[in-house]
Amino acid sequence: VRHLSRSAVLKRTGLTGGKNLFVITPENAESALRADPYVRGVSVTTSLPNRVEVSIEEWEPLGLVHRDGRDYLLNAEGTMLSLAGGVGVGPGAGQPHVEIAWAATGALRAGDHVLSGLLLQDLQRIQDAFPLAYGLNVKAIDLSADQQLTLETREGTRILFGQMVTPEQVGSLDAKLASLKALGGRVDLAHSKLDYVNLMNQNQPVTHTIPSPSPSPRASPSPKK
């Protein structure tokens, strides 16, 4: 258990102060612990003469979301666990693995279901697979206020996926990635100086190349006198 301390567990379950075992209700104790967003599963059992066992499984943060000037930790179901408190993304235990900049406003509350859990899990999978599958490295993951998804790559190309709110929209990611893979068979995605690849219609991906800078006009020679 990383989030809940022993003292917090004792306080929430009412196990402080040497209470008589007969006044402790396991169901009430479990309910009190489940109120914490970090608690994924809990079991409280009692046995005579004075033994209480508490088993807790906690959520690990998966997403770090920057929104309206605050940083939030989300679990794999897209539920807000807590403010990030300076925790950064990384491979370590207790660290989120996916970082998202969300251009929405308004504060989030612990326990709120914020984003699609499947979307968060897919973004982790995409982030890990991009270098080998497409020759691109994910630099940033952006969501607009209405959850239009854009991946920015270190190579400079942006991948536009469209809105990701409904299960159907999130479910379209695999088809859009397959379309990007097919495009990568025809175009060198990493070295073609693409501004963006628009996959909103996976059947007709649209690319836009970064325009070459216009040559500077050559100075006209001064007329001879």
N, C-alpha and C positions, 0 to 999 in steps of 0.2 A: 504494500500500500504506500503510494507516494504522496497523495493529496491529503487524506484524512490522518491526523495524528491519533495516537492512542487516547489522549485526553479528550479530543473532539468526539471520538467514538463513544467513550464512556458518558460524556455529557449528553449527547444526542439520544442515546438509548436509555438514559436514566439509571445507569449502573453505578453512579457515584454515591458516596455516603453510606456504603454497607447496607443497601436495601435488602429486605427479606426476599428470598428467591421466589416465594409464592406470589409476590405482587408484580413480578416482572412478566410481561406478556411478550413472547417472541414476535408475534405479528405486529404489535405496536412498535417494538424496537426496530424491526425490519423496515416498517413504513417510514419511521423517522430518518433512517439512514438513506433510503431511496430518494428522499427529498433533495439530496445533494446531487447535482448533475454529473459529478464524477463517478458516482456509484453505478456500476453496470449490473452487478448481481450481489445479493447479500443473503446470508443465512444466519439466524440466531437460534441456538438450542440451549436448553437448560437441563441440568442433571443434579440430583441430590448427592451430597447435602448442600453444596453451595457453588456449583460450577456453572459458568456461562461461557459458551463458545460463540465467537462472532467471526464469521468468514466473509470477507469482502473482496470482490473483483472490481477494479476501477477501469474506467475508460482511459486510454492514452490519447493525447491530442493528435489529430491528423492534419488539421488546417490552421494556418495563421492568417487571419483576415485583417487587413488594414481598411478601416471604414470611418469616415467622418472624424479623423484625428485620433482615433483610438485603435488599439490592437486587441484582437480577440482570439481565443483558442476554441476550435471546433473539434468534435469527435467524428468518428467515421459515419455517423448517422446525420451529420450536419447540424448537431445541437451545440449551442454555445455553452462551453464549460466554465469559462472565467475570462477576465482580462488577462492578457499575455504576461504582463509584469516583467517585461524585458527578456522573455524567453525567445530565442531565435530558432529558425529552421535548422535541421541537422539530422544525422542518422542515429543519434543517441536515444536511449530510452528516455521517455518523458518529453522528447522534443517533437514539434510538428514537422511534417515532411513536405507540405505544400504551402506555398506563400501566395496569397491572392490580394490584389489591390482592387477594392470594390468601391466604385464611385457613387455609392448611395449615401443618404443622410439618415440621421437618427441613431440613437444609442440602442444597443442590443442588451437583452437581459439574460442572465444565466438560466439555462433550462429552455430557452426559446429554440424552436427548430428554425434554422436560419437558411441553410442551403440544402440542396439535394445531397444526401449521403453518397449516392451512386456517382454523382458528378465529382465529388471530392476524391473518391476512390479512383475514378477514371483519370482524373488530372494527375494523380500520383503515378499511375501506370503510364500515361502519356509522357510525363516528364522524364521518367526513367528510360522509356523506349526510344525517345526521339533521336538521340545521337546515332544509334545503330540502324534504326529503321529508315530515317530520312536524312541523315547527315547534318542534322540541325540540333542545336543546343538551346533549351528553353532558358531564356533570361528572366522573363517576368510573365505572370498570368494576370490578366486584367478583366474585370467585369464592369460593364457600364451600369448606370443606375437601374436599368431594366434587364440586367443580366445578359447582355450581349458579350460573348466570350471571345477574347483575343489573346493569342500567345505571341509574345515578342521573343525573337530568337537572337542569340549573340551574333549571328551572321547578318542581322539587319532585316530579315524578312518577317513580316507579321502574318500570322495565320488567323483568319477570321472564320469563326464557326457559327455565328448567329446566336440567337437567344437560347438560353439554357434554363428554363423554368419548369416546364411540364415533363413528366416521364417520357413522353414521346420525343420531345426535343433532346433530352439527355440521351435517350436511346439511339438517336441518330448519329451519335459520335462515331460509332464503329464504321458506319457507311461512309462518313466524311473522311475518316482516316484512311479507309481503303481507296477513296478517290484521290487523296493526297499521295498515297503510295503509287498509284497508277501514274499520276502526274510526274512523280519522281523518276519513273522509268523513262520518261521522255525529256525531262528538264533537269539539269543539275541544280537542285534547290539551293545548295550551299554556295554556289559560285556564279549564279546567273544575275546577281544584283537585282533581285525582285524586291519591290516595295511591299507587296502583300500577295497572298493567295486567298481568294474569297471562296470558302466552301459552304456558304449558306445554302446553295443548291448543289448537293453533292453530285448530281448528274451532269452539271455544267460548271466546273470550277473556273474561276476567272483569275488571271494573274495580271499584275501591273508592274512594269519594270521601272526602276528608278531612272529618270531621264538623265542623259549625259549632259554635263554642263556645256553651255554654248561657248564656242571659241571667242576669245576676246577680239574685238575688231582691231585690225592692223592700222597703225597710224599712217596717214597719207604723207608721202614725201612733200616737203615744202618746195614750191616752185622756185626754179633758179632765176636769179635776177640777171 
